[in-house]
Amino acid sequence: MKLALTPAERSALRSQAHALNPVVMIGADGLTPAVLKEIGSALNAHELIKVRVLGDDRAERIAMYDSICEELGAAPVQHIGKLLVLYRPRQEEADDAPSFPRGIARGAGLRGKSPQEVLLVKPSRSGRRPPSRTKITLLGNERVTAGGLVKRVKERQKSVKKSRG
């Protein structure tokens, strides 16, 4: 059972896959059960992967691409030369979540830590009212101070002596 994607979804996945490196390589033995198992585990871990096929026969590569998508329930995203791009949403999220795109909504392009939701609780100034509660999302380079302020990490100072020399 192949997963179907709209052209807009396929285009967005292609742009996400551009920076990826191949995770699995299919060698001279072709598509073995061990290779299929490895591709399946890589899809569970990453959702969007690149596979490199080392054979020279184009028809064989297309047949491999179709059989991988059929057996693993993945969507074919792109086939350029010896690179195959595959997408399959994670198994536990496939039931209730939309089939696309998970990474964009959760900040796939951020470096460092992933975004975290934090509950800020500030006491009222008068002491008579209940404390205020707000949920905020912290990016990887942010932290919450003891006073409840969100601060970004400062750049490290560079040595003047090292920059001269």
Backbone torsions as a table, in degrees:
resi	resn	phi	psi	omega
1	MET	NA	111.3	179.0
2	LYS	-82.2	146.7	175.3
3	LEU	-87.8	133.8	-178.4
4	ALA	-100.0	138.6	178.3
5	LEU	-122.9	148.2	173.4
6	THR	-79.0	161.8	178.9
7	PRO	-59.6	-34.3	179.0
8	ALA	-68.2	-41.0	178.1
9	GLU	-65.0	-43.3	179.8
10	ARG	-62.1	-40.0	179.3
11	SER	-65.4	-42.6	178.8
12	ALA	-65.4	-39.2	178.3
13	LEU	-67.9	-36.6	177.2
14	ARG	-60.9	-41.9	-179.7
15	SER	-68.6	-34.5	176.2
16	GLN	-68.5	-36.5	-176.0
17	ALA	-76.8	-13.9	-176.2
18	HIS	-55.6	-40.9	-175.8
19	ALA	-86.2	-5.6	-176.8
20	LEU	-77.4	152.5	172.2
21	ASN	-102.6	154.5	178.2
22	PRO	-61.3	135.5	-178.1
23	VAL	-96.3	-35.2	-177.7
24	VAL	-125.3	141.7	175.2
25	MET	-119.8	132.8	178.0
26	ILE	-100.8	117.8	-174.5
27	GLY	-91.5	-153.2	-174.9
28	ALA	-68.8	-25.5	-179.6
29	ASP	-73.5	-14.1	178.0
30	GLY	84.8	-151.9	-174.9
31	LEU	-88.8	91.8	-180.0
32	THR	-93.6	165.7	176.7
33	PRO	-59.4	-33.3	178.6
34	ALA	-66.3	-39.5	178.9
35	VAL	-67.8	-41.4	177.3
36	LEU	-61.1	-41.0	179.1
37	LYS	-64.1	-40.2	179.3
38	GLU	-66.5	-40.6	177.9
39	ILE	-64.8	-40.2	178.0
40	GLY	-62.8	-42.7	179.0
41	SER	-69.2	-34.3	177.4
42	ALA	-67.8	-38.0	177.1
43	LEU	-66.3	-37.5	176.9
44	ASN	-64.6	-36.4	-177.3
45	ALA	-79.7	-39.0	-170.1
46	HIS	-115.7	-18.4	-176.4
47	GLU	71.6	-44.7	-177.3
48	LEU	-123.5	118.2	-176.1
49	ILE	-135.9	161.5	171.0
50	LYS	-111.7	140.7	177.6
51	VAL	-123.8	132.5	178.0
52	ARG	-103.9	129.7	176.8
53	VAL	-105.3	125.2	-174.1
54	LEU	-88.3	-8.6	179.5
55	GLY	-75.1	159.4	-177.8
56	ASP	-96.3	-13.7	-175.3
57	ASP	-80.2	115.9	-176.7
58	ARG	-66.5	-42.1	-179.6
59	ALA	-62.5	-37.4	178.2
60	GLU	-66.8	-38.8	177.9
61	ARG	-63.9	-41.9	179.2
62	ILE	-64.3	-40.7	177.7
63	ALA	-63.6	-40.3	176.8
64	MET	-62.8	-44.3	-178.8
65	TYR	-59.5	-46.5	179.6
66	ASP	-65.4	-42.0	-178.6
67	SER	-68.9	-36.0	176.8
68	ILE	-62.1	-48.1	-178.7
69	CYS	-63.1	-39.7	-178.4
70	GLU	-68.8	-45.9	-175.2
71	GLU	-74.5	-34.2	-175.9
72	LEU	-98.9	-4.1	-180.0
73	GLY	69.3	34.8	-178.4
74	ALA	-101.6	164.9	178.4
75	ALA	-103.4	131.6	174.6
76	PRO	-74.7	125.0	-178.8
77	VAL	-100.8	-48.8	-175.1
78	GLN	-158.3	146.2	175.7
79	HIS	-135.1	105.2	178.9
80	ILE	-123.8	114.9	178.9
81	GLY	58.3	-119.7	-178.2
82	LYS	-98.3	6.8	179.3
83	LEU	-103.7	133.8	176.2
84	LEU	-117.5	133.1	177.9
85	VAL	-112.2	126.2	-176.4
86	LEU	-123.7	148.2	176.7
87	TYR	-135.2	135.0	171.5
88	ARG	-150.7	126.9	178.2
89	PRO	-66.1	155.3	180.0
90	ARG	-60.0	147.8	-174.0
91	GLN	-64.1	-43.1	-176.3
92	GLU	-71.1	-23.2	-179.6
93	GLU	-96.5	-8.5	-175.2
94	ALA	-68.7	-22.7	-175.8
95	ASP	-73.1	-48.1	-172.3
96	ASP	-110.1	-17.3	-175.4
97	ALA	-94.6	155.6	174.0
98	PRO	-64.9	154.0	-172.1
99	SER	-73.0	-8.4	-175.6
100	PHE	-154.5	165.9	-46.2
101	PRO	-92.4	129.1	-176.0
102	ARG	-80.8	-43.8	-172.1
103	GLY	-65.8	-35.2	-177.1
104	ILE	-67.2	-43.0	-176.5
105	ALA	-68.8	-30.0	-176.5
106	ARG	-99.4	12.6	174.6
107	GLY	81.8	55.3	-177.8
108	ALA	-66.9	-28.3	-176.0
109	GLY	-84.2	0.6	-177.1
110	LEU	-79.1	145.7	176.5
111	ARG	-98.4	156.3	179.2
112	GLY	81.8	-144.8	-178.4
113	LYS	-69.0	154.3	176.3
114	SER	-79.6	161.8	-179.8
115	PRO	-61.9	144.4	179.4
116	GLN	-125.6	141.0	173.1
117	GLU	-91.4	130.1	-177.0
118	VAL	-126.8	140.4	176.6
119	LEU	-97.7	116.7	177.7
120	LEU	-93.7	127.0	178.0
121	VAL	-119.6	115.0	179.6
122	LYS	-115.6	131.7	176.9
123	PRO	-70.1	153.0	179.2
124	SER	-73.2	156.6	-178.2
125	ARG	-69.4	-37.7	-176.6
126	SER	-81.1	-26.7	-178.4
127	GLY	89.7	-8.7	-178.7
128	ARG	-89.7	-29.4	-178.4
129	ARG	-90.2	159.8	176.2
130	PRO	-69.9	157.3	-179.4
131	PRO	-65.9	150.0	179.2
132	SER	-83.4	140.1	-179.9
133	ARG	-123.5	126.1	177.2
134	THR	-136.1	140.9	175.7
135	LYS	-97.2	130.5	177.4
136	ILE	-130.0	158.3	177.4
137	THR	-108.1	123.1	178.5
138	LEU	-98.6	132.6	174.6
139	LEU	-82.3	177.7	-175.0
140	GLY	-63.7	-27.3	-176.5
141	ASN	-103.0	18.8	-178.4
142	GLU	-117.6	156.8	176.6
143	ARG	-145.9	164.0	178.2
144	VAL	-106.5	129.8	178.4
145	THR	-81.5	173.9	179.8
146	ALA	-64.8	-27.2	179.2
147	GLY	-83.5	-3.8	178.1
148	GLY	93.3	13.4	178.3
149	LEU	-92.0	149.6	177.3
150	VAL	-96.8	123.6	-178.9
151	LYS	-121.2	144.2	174.6
152	ARG	-94.5	152.2	179.1
153	VAL	-70.6	135.8	179.4
154	LYS	-82.4	154.3	175.4
155	GLU	-69.1	146.0	178.6
156	ARG	-67.7	143.6	177.3
157	GLN	-73.7	140.6	179.7
158	LYS	-99.2	143.3	-179.8
159	SER	-69.7	131.1	178.7
160	VAL	-68.6	-38.2	-177.9
161	LYS	-65.6	-40.8	-178.5
162	LYS	-70.3	-30.8	-178.6
163	SER	-73.6	-25.4	179.8
164	ARG	-75.0	-38.9	-166.3
165	GLY	-81.6	NA	NA
